[in-house]
Amino acid sequence: MNTGPPVMPKINHGSSMIVEDHLKKVLTMTRGASWKPADNSLLPNSQHSCFGDFPNEYMKKAASTVEPVPKIDECEVSIAASGKGK
């Protein structure tokens, strides 16, 4: 039996942040706007992988122009639709 004072749980920065996140989540259940931990502007930007960012020459290049949509007649493969049968 422990006859000393009751042992209080340790409250540190990490546990207080977890409690705060949970309380924010519970409070936003009654509002229309949802709360996400990733929306915090104080968090650092995420990296491409767990080992860091990729070099620029390995990154996928964005498409510079919009490709034209082919005409429907050019994509048609049915002889009945084209009218070029017998």
Backbone bond lengths (Angstrom), bond angles and torsions (degrees), N, CA, C in turn:
res aa  C-N    CA-C-N  psi(-1)  N-CA   C-N-CA  omega(-1)  CA-C   N-CA-C  phi
1 M - - - 1.450 - - 1.515 110.31 -
2 N 1.311 112.88 139.06 1.449 119.43 178.40 1.520 108.12 -94.92
3 T 1.306 116.95 117.24 1.464 120.75 -177.91 1.514 112.04 -99.40
4 G 1.332 117.30 -0.85 1.460 121.22 -179.19 1.510 111.23 -80.71
5 P 1.315 115.98 -173.74 1.475 120.27 179.04 1.533 109.93 -66.76
6 P 1.321 117.49 155.49 1.468 119.89 -179.81 1.533 110.05 -62.78
7 V 1.315 114.83 143.14 1.458 120.35 -178.72 1.527 108.17 -84.03
8 M 1.309 115.22 121.62 1.460 121.18 179.29 1.530 108.28 -91.25
9 P 1.326 117.10 143.05 1.464 118.51 178.07 1.528 109.91 -66.73
10 K 1.311 115.40 147.40 1.459 119.76 179.79 1.524 109.07 -77.14
11 I 1.290 116.46 131.83 1.455 121.99 177.70 1.524 106.62 -110.23
12 N 1.318 115.12 114.63 1.454 119.84 177.45 1.522 108.65 -119.62
13 H 1.326 116.38 -175.23 1.465 120.08 -176.05 1.530 111.66 -63.19
14 G 1.335 117.13 -42.06 1.456 120.42 -178.36 1.517 112.72 -63.87
15 S 1.328 116.49 -45.96 1.462 119.00 -178.40 1.531 111.23 -68.79
16 S 1.315 117.43 -34.74 1.466 118.65 178.58 1.526 110.66 -69.38
17 M 1.352 118.02 -33.41 1.462 120.16 177.09 1.526 111.19 -68.86
18 I 1.331 117.37 -36.77 1.464 121.22 177.40 1.518 110.13 -64.72
19 V 1.312 117.31 -43.48 1.467 121.27 178.68 1.525 110.12 -64.20
20 E 1.322 116.68 -41.94 1.465 120.39 179.95 1.525 110.98 -63.70
21 D 1.343 117.28 -43.12 1.466 120.67 177.65 1.523 111.43 -61.15
22 H 1.323 116.58 -42.32 1.462 120.31 179.92 1.535 110.82 -65.31
23 L 1.316 117.30 -41.78 1.467 120.17 179.08 1.527 111.11 -64.90
24 K 1.331 117.51 -39.69 1.466 119.97 177.29 1.522 110.68 -63.22
25 K 1.335 116.30 -39.72 1.464 120.21 179.39 1.523 110.32 -64.67
26 V 1.321 117.36 -42.16 1.463 121.10 -179.65 1.529 110.29 -66.68
27 L 1.321 117.17 -41.11 1.464 120.06 -178.88 1.520 112.39 -67.89
28 T 1.332 118.24 -30.88 1.464 119.73 -179.18 1.515 112.02 -80.67
29 M 1.313 119.51 -5.91 1.461 120.99 176.81 1.528 110.95 -66.65
30 T 1.317 117.74 -23.91 1.457 121.04 -179.11 1.523 112.24 -93.87
31 R 1.332 117.67 -9.97 1.458 121.31 179.48 1.517 109.87 -104.92
32 G 1.315 116.79 167.04 1.453 120.94 179.24 1.521 112.85 -76.51
33 A 1.325 117.18 -34.43 1.458 120.62 -176.90 1.523 109.79 -81.37
34 S 1.323 115.67 131.25 1.459 118.91 178.67 1.516 109.78 -87.58
35 W 1.315 115.93 154.65 1.456 121.78 178.96 1.513 108.75 -112.54
36 K 1.315 116.49 130.17 1.451 121.94 178.95 1.520 108.34 -124.84
37 P 1.326 117.40 136.53 1.470 119.02 178.86 1.527 112.45 -61.45
38 A 1.328 118.40 -28.33 1.462 121.09 -178.18 1.527 112.21 -72.11
39 D 1.335 118.60 -13.28 1.463 121.27 179.64 1.523 112.45 -78.46
40 N 1.309 117.70 -2.04 1.457 121.86 -178.75 1.521 109.07 -69.20
41 S 1.325 117.98 121.44 1.459 121.89 -177.89 1.524 112.03 -73.90
42 L 1.312 118.37 -13.66 1.457 121.02 -179.34 1.528 112.82 -84.50
43 L 1.341 117.51 -11.82 1.458 120.57 179.04 1.524 110.28 -74.49
44 P 1.328 118.32 146.25 1.467 119.69 176.32 1.524 110.24 -71.36
45 N 1.324 115.47 154.71 1.463 120.21 177.79 1.519 109.57 -65.64
46 S 1.316 116.24 145.13 1.455 119.49 -179.65 1.523 109.81 -75.62
47 Q 1.332 115.33 154.96 1.452 121.03 -179.23 1.519 109.47 -95.70
48 H 1.331 116.44 168.17 1.454 121.48 -179.29 1.521 111.45 -67.54
49 S 1.307 117.37 -34.36 1.464 121.10 178.78 1.521 107.94 -146.97
50 C 1.318 116.09 175.78 1.464 119.45 -179.53 1.530 111.57 -70.16
51 F 1.348 117.26 -13.05 1.458 121.27 -179.93 1.521 112.39 -97.70
52 G 1.311 117.83 -1.14 1.457 121.52 178.35 1.513 111.76 122.96
53 D 1.326 115.15 -170.54 1.457 120.93 -179.27 1.528 110.49 -82.10
54 F 1.336 115.94 149.76 1.459 121.15 177.00 1.529 109.19 -78.79
55 P 1.339 117.81 153.66 1.469 119.40 174.52 1.524 110.42 -65.25
56 N 1.320 116.80 154.53 1.471 121.41 -176.43 1.518 112.48 -61.05
57 E 1.334 118.76 -33.10 1.468 119.97 -177.57 1.522 112.12 -71.19
58 Y 1.332 118.91 -16.48 1.461 121.96 177.87 1.532 112.88 -94.76
59 M 1.321 117.04 -8.39 1.456 120.52 -177.94 1.528 109.79 -76.45
60 K 1.320 116.64 146.05 1.459 122.43 179.83 1.520 108.89 -70.44
61 K 1.304 114.53 133.44 1.462 120.01 179.59 1.519 109.40 -81.97
62 A 1.301 116.49 138.67 1.461 121.39 178.42 1.525 109.49 -74.71
63 A 1.311 116.22 145.22 1.463 120.93 177.81 1.525 108.51 -65.96
64 S 1.328 115.91 129.41 1.463 119.62 -175.06 1.530 112.65 -84.47
65 T 1.329 117.03 -30.41 1.457 119.22 -178.22 1.520 109.75 -129.64
66 V 1.301 114.57 162.25 1.457 120.99 177.13 1.521 108.00 -88.74
67 E 1.318 116.89 129.82 1.459 120.33 -179.79 1.533 109.32 -75.50
68 P 1.337 117.26 141.12 1.467 119.62 -179.98 1.537 110.39 -69.69
69 V 1.306 115.17 146.85 1.457 121.30 178.59 1.523 108.09 -83.64
70 P 1.346 118.62 127.87 1.471 119.02 -179.78 1.531 110.24 -69.22
71 K 1.321 115.33 153.04 1.459 120.00 178.77 1.518 109.79 -68.08
72 I 1.316 116.22 150.66 1.458 121.13 -177.08 1.527 110.58 -62.99
73 D 1.348 117.49 -36.53 1.457 121.20 -178.87 1.530 111.63 -62.14
74 E 1.324 117.19 -33.84 1.459 120.93 -178.99 1.530 111.70 -72.96
75 C 1.315 117.83 -26.04 1.461 121.99 -178.28 1.524 112.25 -89.20
76 E 1.325 117.61 -12.46 1.458 121.35 -175.28 1.524 110.42 -72.33
77 V 1.348 117.26 132.11 1.460 121.44 179.16 1.510 111.95 -114.01
78 S 1.304 119.62 -5.03 1.452 122.65 -176.94 1.525 109.90 -83.36
79 I 1.338 116.70 132.91 1.466 121.11 177.83 1.532 109.23 -68.68
80 A 1.318 117.38 -35.89 1.467 120.88 -178.13 1.529 110.40 -64.72
81 A 1.329 117.64 -37.54 1.458 120.25 -178.08 1.521 110.96 -74.69
82 S 1.319 118.03 -32.75 1.460 120.03 -177.01 1.520 112.59 -81.64
83 G 1.345 117.96 -23.78 1.460 121.16 179.59 1.509 112.75 77.95
84 K 1.340 118.42 15.27 1.451 121.63 -177.36 1.526 111.12 -102.01
85 G 1.322 118.17 22.57 1.462 122.19 178.97 1.520 110.97 -71.74
86 K 1.285 119.45 -154.76 1.472 124.80 179.23 1.447 113.01 -47.26
